[in-house]
Amino acid sequence: MTWNERVVVIGSGLAGVRLARRLGELGTSVTLIGEERHPPYNRVLLAEVLAGRYGPEVITLPAPAELTRARVTGIDRAARTVTCADGTVLAYGRLVLATGSNPVLPPLRGLFTTGPELPRGVHAFRTLDDCLGLADAVRPGVRAVVIGGGLLGVSAARALAARGAQVVLAQQSERLMERRLDPAASVLVERYLTGLGVEVHTECRVRDVRCAGGAVRSVELADGYALGADLVVLACGVHPRVGLAQAAGLDVRKGVVVDDELRTSDPRIHAVGDCAQHAGTVYGLAAPALEQAEVLAALLAGDPTARYTGTRSLTRLTLTGPDSPFDLAAFGETEALPGDDVVQLADATRGTYRKVVVRDDRLVGGVLVGELGTVGALARAWEGAEPLPSDGGPLLHLLTHDGGS
Ligand SMILES: Cc1cc2nc3c(=O)[nH]c(=O)nc-3n(C[C@H](O)[C@H](O)[C@H](O)COP(=O)(O)OP(=O)(O)OC[C@H]3O[C@@H](n4cnc5c(N)ncnc54)[C@H](O)[C@@H]3O)c2cc1C
């Protein structure tokens, strides 16, 4: 393999930008292509922009100088070229897909009555444009319905409430952030949102959205109840953006399948970030995207030993309210299986909750709400996957002592 052949990266999100910057630092020439009209930015901080805490310029990423603004529409693997929507054709020696995710649009008939565009007032929450559109429409007293109670829905609801909207959050499952949190932590998140004035409905299935004159008017629930709505945020999850890879005949399952060298089924094409599936996992989180970018940069810059073996990734969320911020972190398995040991500390008055799950003397997961001083020590014990001494003392220590983190 020759190492100084041109690397073309499709997608200037977190993973693509980190990869391009590292390659630049390592002296490897790279072309970064991104379709968004804004300078590259940190998507994780969009809710802060929506809440009015940061201006869009604050979340700009330090990007490499050479950024081509274009949408790639096709890959010709035989010719080793990519084609952009404006007709430009670029040759690559190595191609990297860093195309991220698309928001999931729920199959509600009312969403598609206005053609391919969403009805006025209905927004996804994925891009800075989505966020600016929402920020433009939100006013004190506006009736907003957030559909979906995962990380995105919770962040959006909090941000809209901070702008004075009357927010209803409709969550289909029986609790908030159910994929990441245990029931006790979900209750604390719900209590926090309720305290900000958000009306949370769980086990609440949305049946349709009703529009008039091309604009949303209400959200209809499965029990027939209609919530009046001026704004609707779709926070129903994401799916990896794999269209280009699929059309090029690469192996795609949930995401673009990659090996430990982040190679797709074509050894000249790599994938990193939300669009990639490694060892069966599509992470959809920032930390794995950045770690994959670092490993691939090392490989493409000539370190043949660099390997990606997976990320034990921690979910962190800070919700900033008018009083104090509400922090939470969750990692691994937050609910115990029969035979697991659980250590749990809850302080209802302070709204804090800490729990770890131990299996066969190994920390397999945990959740911390309101009090994150110990998160560094716990994350290290979890990442290291070292056996814990069996007398239980160190566990309590991990939960109560910040371990210098
Ligand atoms: C509101 C919000 C909050 C989040 N909060 C958290 C959080 O708290 N913690 C966490 O870990 N993760 C969070 N995430 C998820 C995190 O942002 C993603 O995991 C991360 O951005 C993935 O990086 P990526 O580079 O793979 O994809 P992205 O950041 O999505 O970047 C992909 C880029 O590729 C571009 N692109 C795609 N196809 C093409 C094409 N054909 N041509 C040109 N350009 C193209 C896209 O326009 C996009 O700019 C959040 C996401 C959102 C939306």
The ligand as a MOL file (V3000), in Angstrom:
LIG
                    3D

  0  0  0     0  0            999 V3000
M  V30 BEGIN CTAB
M  V30 COUNTS 53 58 0 0 0
M  V30 BEGIN ATOM
M  V30 1 C -29.1010 17.2040 18.8260 0
M  V30 2 C -28.1050 16.0930 18.9910 0
M  V30 3 C -27.5520 15.8490 20.2390 0
M  V30 4 C -26.6160 14.8220 20.4040 0
M  V30 5 N -26.1140 14.6260 21.6460 0
M  V30 6 C -25.1760 13.6720 21.8240 0
M  V30 7 C -24.5720 13.4720 23.1010 0
M  V30 8 O -24.9270 14.1330 24.0870 0
M  V30 9 N -23.5890 12.5280 23.2130 0
M  V30 10 C -23.1810 11.7850 22.1300 0
M  V30 11 O -22.2770 10.9510 22.2650 0
M  V30 12 N -23.7470 11.9390 20.9110 0
M  V30 13 C -24.7320 12.8560 20.7320 0
M  V30 14 N -25.2980 13.0220 19.4910 0
M  V30 15 C -24.8630 12.1240 18.3870 0
M  V30 16 C -23.5790 12.6660 17.7320 0
M  V30 17 O -23.8010 13.9690 17.3060 0
M  V30 18 C -23.1790 11.7600 16.5650 0
M  V30 19 O -22.8910 10.4810 17.0480 0
M  V30 20 C -21.9480 12.3080 15.8220 0
M  V30 21 O -22.2060 13.5790 15.2980 0
M  V30 22 C -21.5150 11.3490 14.7150 0
M  V30 23 O -20.5110 11.9490 13.9280 0
M  V30 24 P -20.4000 11.6170 12.3570 0
M  V30 25 O -19.2650 12.4260 11.8790 0
M  V30 26 O -20.4060 10.1560 12.1630 0
M  V30 27 O -21.7680 12.1360 11.7330 0
M  V30 28 P -22.3520 13.6020 11.5970 0
M  V30 29 O -21.8720 14.4800 12.7050 0
M  V30 30 O -23.8150 13.4440 11.4000 0
M  V30 31 O -21.7210 14.1650 10.2390 0
M  V30 32 C -21.9980 13.6180 8.9900 0
M  V30 33 C -21.8530 14.7200 7.9660 0
M  V30 34 O -21.7920 14.1380 6.6700 0
M  V30 35 C -22.5420 14.9420 5.7780 0
M  V30 36 N -22.8910 14.1140 4.6140 0
M  V30 37 C -23.6260 12.9710 4.6170 0
M  V30 38 N -23.7340 12.4890 3.3690 0
M  V30 39 C -23.0590 13.3400 2.5560 0
M  V30 40 C -22.8340 13.3740 1.1600 0
M  V30 41 N -23.3140 12.4490 0.3520 0
M  V30 42 N -22.0900 14.3950 0.6610 0
M  V30 43 C -21.5730 15.3450 1.4740 0
M  V30 44 N -21.7680 15.3630 2.8070 0
M  V30 45 C -22.5090 14.3720 3.3430 0
M  V30 46 C -23.7330 15.3630 6.6100 0
M  V30 47 O -24.3980 16.4740 6.0530 0
M  V30 48 C -23.0540 15.6760 7.9450 0
M  V30 49 O -22.6000 17.0060 7.9470 0
M  V30 50 C -26.2490 14.0200 19.2970 0
M  V30 51 C -26.7990 14.2610 18.0380 0
M  V30 52 C -27.7270 15.2840 17.8860 0
M  V30 53 C -28.3220 15.5310 16.5240 0
M  V30 END ATOM
M  V30 BEGIN BOND
M  V30 1 1 1 2
M  V30 2 1 2 3
M  V30 3 2 2 52
M  V30 4 2 3 4
M  V30 5 1 4 5
M  V30 6 1 4 50
M  V30 7 2 5 6
M  V30 8 1 6 7
M  V30 9 1 6 13
M  V30 10 2 7 8
M  V30 11 1 7 9
M  V30 12 1 9 10
M  V30 13 2 10 11
M  V30 14 1 10 12
M  V30 15 2 12 13
M  V30 16 1 13 14
M  V30 17 1 14 15
M  V30 18 1 14 50
M  V30 19 1 15 16
M  V30 20 1 16 17
M  V30 21 1 16 18
M  V30 22 1 18 19
M  V30 23 1 18 20
M  V30 24 1 20 21
M  V30 25 1 20 22
M  V30 26 1 22 23
M  V30 27 1 23 24
M  V30 28 2 24 25
M  V30 29 1 24 26
M  V30 30 1 24 27
M  V30 31 1 27 28
M  V30 32 2 28 29
M  V30 33 1 28 30
M  V30 34 1 28 31
M  V30 35 1 31 32
M  V30 36 1 32 33
M  V30 37 1 33 34
M  V30 38 1 33 48
M  V30 39 1 34 35
M  V30 40 1 35 36
M  V30 41 1 35 46
M  V30 42 1 36 37
M  V30 43 1 36 45
M  V30 44 2 37 38
M  V30 45 1 38 39
M  V30 46 1 39 40
M  V30 47 2 39 45
M  V30 48 1 40 41
M  V30 49 2 40 42
M  V30 50 1 42 43
M  V30 51 2 43 44
M  V30 52 1 44 45
M  V30 53 1 46 47
M  V30 54 1 46 48
M  V30 55 1 48 49
M  V30 56 2 50 51
M  V30 57 1 51 52
M  V30 58 1 52 53
M  V30 END BOND
M  V30 END CTAB
M  END
